[in-house]
Amino acid sequence: MPLEIRELTIRASVNDLVQGSTPTRELTDRSLDQTALISACVEQVLAILKEQAER
């Protein structure tokens, strides 16, 4: 019997700041990298869900 998942919740916590001050630009670059990674993951998950719905 197939299992159907109707809701998917993903939580992540990233703490990689070193003690002391970190330049603002480096924080901005990390934020952009994380945003790009999250966007790519969301697109792949949605594509998989769409493919499964078409079956």
C-alpha positions in Angstrom: 0.0 0.0 0.0 1.6 3.3 -1.0 2.2 6.0 1.6 1.1 9.5 0.6 2.7 12.5 2.3 0.5 15.6 2.3 2.6 17.9 4.4 6.4 18.2 4.6 8.1 20.3 7.3 11.8 21.0 7.2 13.6 22.8 9.9 17.3 23.8 9.9 19.5 25.8 12.2 22.8 27.0 11.0 25.3 28.5 13.5 28.7 29.0 12.0 29.7 32.5 13.2 33.1 32.6 14.8 33.6 34.6 18.0 34.3 38.3 17.4 33.0 40.4 14.6 32.4 39.1 11.1 32.4 41.6 8.2 29.0 42.6 6.9 29.9 41.6 3.4 30.7 38.0 4.4 27.4 37.8 6.2 25.6 39.0 3.1 27.4 36.5 0.9 26.5 33.7 3.3 22.8 34.8 3.3 22.8 34.9 -0.5 24.4 31.5 -0.7 21.8 30.1 1.7 19.0 31.7 -0.1 20.2 30.2 -3.4 20.6 26.8 -1.9 17.1 26.9 -0.3 15.6 28.0 -3.6 17.2 25.2 -5.5 16.0 22.6 -2.9 12.5 24.0 -3.0 12.4 23.8 -6.8 13.6 20.2 -6.7 11.0 19.2 -4.1 8.2 20.8 -6.0 9.3 19.1 -9.2 9.3 15.7 -7.5 5.9 16.3 -6.0 4.5 17.4 -9.3 5.9 14.3 -11.0 4.4 12.1 -8.3 1.0 13.8 -8.7 1.0 13.1 -12.5 1.3 9.4 -12.0 
